[in-house]
Amino acid sequence: MRWASLFVVSFAVGCATGRPAGAFTGPQAQTYRRVTPAAAPRPLPPPEPSRLPALTGSRDEVLARARALVGKQRLSLDGRDYPATCDGLVLAAYAPTGLSLSAAARSGDNAVTALYRLAQARGRLFRDEAPAPGDLAFFRDTYDLNRDGRSNDGLTHVGIVESVDGDGTVAVIHHVSRGVARYHMNPAHPTVRVDPRTGKVLNHALRAGAGGRTPSLTGELFVTYASLLPTAAVASR
């Protein structure tokens, strides 16, 4: 059965900011309730006891699958179509590990929050150390989900860590409105878009500015990393 037959498509949803910086949540998010009451902040899900076994699989395979989709709008691997969304990219890359959102989702979750709960139950959440290639990176308030003009929408976007530079800049593969792309993020310098000394992009814009405001950068909207697979040596690009 094709994925498209399982979900209702709505153009009103998105898993990051609008075109071109952001990413759509799209059909996968329709599995869960999307809309929060106006002006009601969405806190991060509280910690839960680990009750599910860790996923098993190869980080190299996860990365190879994610890299194979860079530059593409359609998420299709091994003859299977996945939702063209940020969470759909994670499902496509992690398919060989048996990852399933239904294992940890709760009523009211969007798909990104369901992935966060899965990481709570099957993996490890962390922020103050470098991630490993294949880890997930979560972001919040990347677009106005409840359309109340406030940053109170909780977890709205997710990507896959590809690499980490010596200066702490993380390359993240994720699905944005133009398709699957690589964005940079440097949590140590969250408000700096370009290093003035080298010209290197440290943080890409992830949420478009509105009302004369500057765009919000990846480092500013970053929440946490999640490790779902055992850490081991990962082949370079």
Secondary structure in CASP SS format (residue, H / E / C, confidence):
PFRMAT SS
TARGET T0000
AUTHOR 0000-0000-0000
METHOD secondary structure of the structure
MODEL  1
M C 1.00
R C 1.00
W H 1.00
A H 1.00
S H 1.00
L C 1.00
F C 1.00
V C 1.00
V C 1.00
S C 1.00
F C 1.00
A C 1.00
V C 1.00
G C 1.00
C C 1.00
A C 1.00
T C 1.00
G C 1.00
R C 1.00
P C 1.00
A C 1.00
G C 1.00
A C 1.00
F C 1.00
T C 1.00
G H 1.00
P H 1.00
Q H 1.00
A H 1.00
Q C 1.00
T C 1.00
Y C 1.00
R C 1.00
R C 1.00
V C 1.00
T C 1.00
P C 1.00
A C 1.00
A C 1.00
A C 1.00
P C 1.00
R C 1.00
P C 1.00
L C 1.00
P C 1.00
P C 1.00
P C 1.00
E C 1.00
P C 1.00
S C 1.00
R C 1.00
L C 1.00
P C 1.00
A C 1.00
L C 1.00
T C 1.00
G C 1.00
S C 1.00
R H 1.00
D H 1.00
E H 1.00
V H 1.00
L H 1.00
A H 1.00
R H 1.00
A H 1.00
R H 1.00
A H 1.00
L C 1.00
V C 1.00
G C 1.00
K C 1.00
Q C 1.00
R C 1.00
L E 1.00
S E 1.00
L E 1.00
D C 1.00
G C 1.00
R E 1.00
D E 1.00
Y E 1.00
P C 1.00
A C 1.00
T C 1.00
C H 1.00
D H 1.00
G H 1.00
L H 1.00
V H 1.00
L H 1.00
A H 1.00
A H 1.00
Y H 1.00
A H 1.00
P H 1.00
T H 1.00
G C 1.00
L C 1.00
S C 1.00
L H 1.00
S H 1.00
A H 1.00
A C 1.00
A C 1.00
R C 1.00
S C 1.00
G C 1.00
D C 1.00
N C 1.00
A H 1.00
V H 1.00
T H 1.00
A H 1.00
L H 1.00
Y H 1.00
R H 1.00
L H 1.00
A H 1.00
Q H 1.00
A H 1.00
R H 1.00
G C 1.00
R E 1.00
L E 1.00
F E 1.00
R C 1.00
D C 1.00
E C 1.00
A C 1.00
P C 1.00
A C 1.00
P C 1.00
G C 1.00
D C 1.00
L E 1.00
A E 1.00
F E 1.00
F E 1.00
R E 1.00
D C 1.00
T C 1.00
Y C 1.00
D C 1.00
L C 1.00
N C 1.00
R C 1.00
D C 1.00
G C 1.00
R C 1.00
S C 1.00
N C 1.00
D C 1.00
G C 1.00
L E 1.00
T E 1.00
H E 1.00
V E 1.00
G E 1.00
I E 1.00
V E 1.00
E E 1.00
S E 1.00
V E 1.00
D C 1.00
G C 1.00
D C 1.00
G C 1.00
T C 1.00
V E 1.00
A E 1.00
V E 1.00
I E 1.00
H E 1.00
H E 1.00
V E 1.00
S C 1.00
R C 1.00
G E 1.00
V E 1.00
A E 1.00
R E 1.00
Y E 1.00
H E 1.00
M E 1.00
N C 1.00
P C 1.00
A C 1.00
H C 1.00
P C 1.00
T C 1.00
V C 1.00
R C 1.00
V E 1.00
D C 1.00
P C 1.00
R C 1.00
T C 1.00
G C 1.00
K C 1.00
V E 1.00
L C 1.00
N C 1.00
H C 1.00
A E 1.00
L E 1.00
R E 1.00
A C 1.00
G C 1.00
A C 1.00
G C 1.00
G C 1.00
R C 1.00
T C 1.00
P C 1.00
S E 1.00
L E 1.00
T H 1.00
G H 1.00
E H 1.00
L H 1.00
F E 1.00
V E 1.00
T E 1.00
Y E 1.00
A E 1.00
S E 1.00
L C 1.00
L C 1.00
P C 1.00
T C 1.00
A C 1.00
A C 1.00
V C 1.00
A C 1.00
S C 1.00
R C 1.00
END
